[in-house]
Amino acid sequence: MLKISFLRNLLLLTIVLVVGFPLYDYFYTYPAYKDLLISRTEWEAVRFVRFLVVNKQLEGVDLEHDSIGSQITSEINSLKEEELLLKLRIFSASGRIVFSTQEDEIGDVNEKPYFVQQVARGQLYSKVVQKDHLTADGVPISMDVVETYVPIMVQKSFHGAVEVYYDITDEQQQLKVLNSKAGLMLLTFAATFLLLMLIGLGRAKRNFLALREAEGALKAVNESLENRVALRTSELQSANSKLSAEIEEREAAEIALRDALRKVSEEHDKIDAILSSVADALIVIDNRNRVLHLNPVAIELFRVNNWQSGVRLEDLIDLPALHENVSVIKSTLVTGAVTEFDLLLNRQQGEGPQVLAVRASQLLSSEGDTKGMVIFLQDVTKVRNVERMKSEFVTIAAHELRTPLTMILGYSELLLENRSFNPDEELEFLTIINEKANGLALIVDDLLDISRIEEGRPLELNLELVEFDRLVAAAVSDAQLHGVGRHQLTYQVTEPVAPIRVDRNRMLQVLENLISNAIKYSPQGGIINIDLAEVSDGLQLTIADQGVGMTSEQVERAFDRFYRADPVDSGVRGAGLGLSIVRYIVDVHGGSINIDSHYGEGTRVVVTLPR
């Protein structure tokens, strides 16, 4: 298997994927969840402190120890009974501790650089302290905590600060357990995937070896035919010698000669029939590169007209790469060996390049002398395209399906294993699971559409008269309903438009893709203008955003499958199938779609639909 380059590369790719899955979980997923836990703990501390400041009106109180009444002190002390709250301190503007759940600290002054240079300037300061390490004040602690300083600002002036310690030991342990389970699942998946690939590669190896055996059999047949031709030629020479030696037997010799010639012709016809029936292109040349035979497939492949035996290969076929490889092979090919290589055959404008798999072997005489070369050329363009699409699909599936699946599994297991979440938190987790599941469903739908397109199956349209202006309005309303953040969607119909015959669901798919792209590729927000107008031969829909835009090279490839014009600063995820499917839907409706974009300025998409 390792001696076959294609199978070896596929095996190496499988090993890389199998090793990459667990490493990705260990080095990316687990730190990401850990960062999420810490950020949520910091957010909870800020929310709690802001509630305390507003509820107890600390902004209007002089934060000195005497100014905190016994009622506030008792309520703050009662909060320490929370399972996660370990410690709370209140600082005055000078850094003096005016209240602490540990009363022996009251009156101390915090002059640490982080307090003076960051907290006293109105900035949030937070530190994660692991078990048996020192806090920001240099005090050892016996558990995992998040220590957060939240400044109290009054009219942009520092009024004081509140410090909160939250215990995250249990959450850290749960996170480790969750990561261990996820890692085990990934390892199981990777092992199963590797086993299936090894089985598939083993079968491919057997098929490849069978193909080589067939080629050997064909070569043996050719050698047998050549031996029979040599034998008949020897008989013909013997008949000629008898003719010159025995005049009286001339008539009989002439009859024998005609018979021998007839048999040679029949054998030659058999050879031609066999060579002509070969499904691949076949070229036979002698030691001087003169073409001895071209089968019909080769004539059609290279578009040769009125060729004659003896013409040089360079004069008959204009393919420099083939001539260079033939010259190299002639000087290095070992007797009986077969050389294989690929050639790229470029066609006229509008025709895609063809990939030819070439196999070359020596043409040997009955005495074993090299008489030339036999070259087989097989069109493997479709095979290579399928291999490329399979590779692209594996890459997309690994990047686009793995992340939402990990989040769905993580949040669902978190809900199943921890029953202490309040309804708001459960709703938040279920909302995330639902969003990621919907995203997976959209990716699967896109892949199914692409699969139908690649197989050449026509897109079935359910045409009906549709009030297109209302269809666009519904798509805009749906986008606004799901929240567009900092984006502002504006929809304008230049004049009343008449109904148009289209497939309602497919056109809604086009609108949702284009509006979603305008939102995703405008991470800073802005106005998204959607205009619909009557034109001479139908309707024209224009969607313009103020997003990141594209370069001219990206615009040229925007409709390619699996291509995403994804600038580094946009953070946009996706399989790169949306625009490809949109163009296909518009094309089967007889319409057109064009993109006008400038990098850093925005993108304008124009869709024209005929009546």
Secondary structure as UniProt FT lines:
FT   TURN            2..3
FT   HELIX           5..24
FT   HELIX           25..29
FT   HELIX           30..55
FT   TURN            56..57
FT   HELIX           58..60
FT   HELIX           65..67
FT   HELIX           70..79
FT   TURN            80..81
FT   STRAND          85..92
FT   TURN            93..94
FT   STRAND          96..100
FT   HELIX           103..105
FT   TURN            106..107
FT   HELIX           113..117
FT   HELIX           119..121
FT   STRAND          125..129
FT   TURN            131..132
FT   STRAND          133..134
FT   TURN            136..137
FT   STRAND          140..141
FT   STRAND          145..154
FT   TURN            155..156
FT   STRAND          157..167
FT   HELIX           169..245
FT   HELIX           247..249
FT   HELIX           250..276
FT   STRAND          281..286
FT   TURN            287..288
FT   STRAND          290..294
FT   HELIX           296..302
FT   TURN            309..310
FT   HELIX           313..316
FT   HELIX           320..332
FT   TURN            335..336
FT   STRAND          338..345
FT   TURN            349..350
FT   STRAND          354..364
FT   TURN            366..367
FT   STRAND          370..379
FT   HELIX           381..396
FT   HELIX           397..401
FT   HELIX           402..417
FT   HELIX           423..454
FT   TURN            455..456
FT   STRAND          463..466
FT   HELIX           468..481
FT   TURN            485..486
FT   STRAND          487..493
FT   STRAND          500..503
FT   HELIX           504..520
FT   TURN            523..524
FT   STRAND          526..535
FT   TURN            536..537
FT   STRAND          538..544
FT   HELIX           552..556
FT   TURN            557..559
FT   TURN            561..562
FT   TURN            568..570
FT   HELIX           578..588
FT   TURN            589..590
FT   STRAND          592..598
FT   TURN            599..601
FT   STRAND          602..610
//
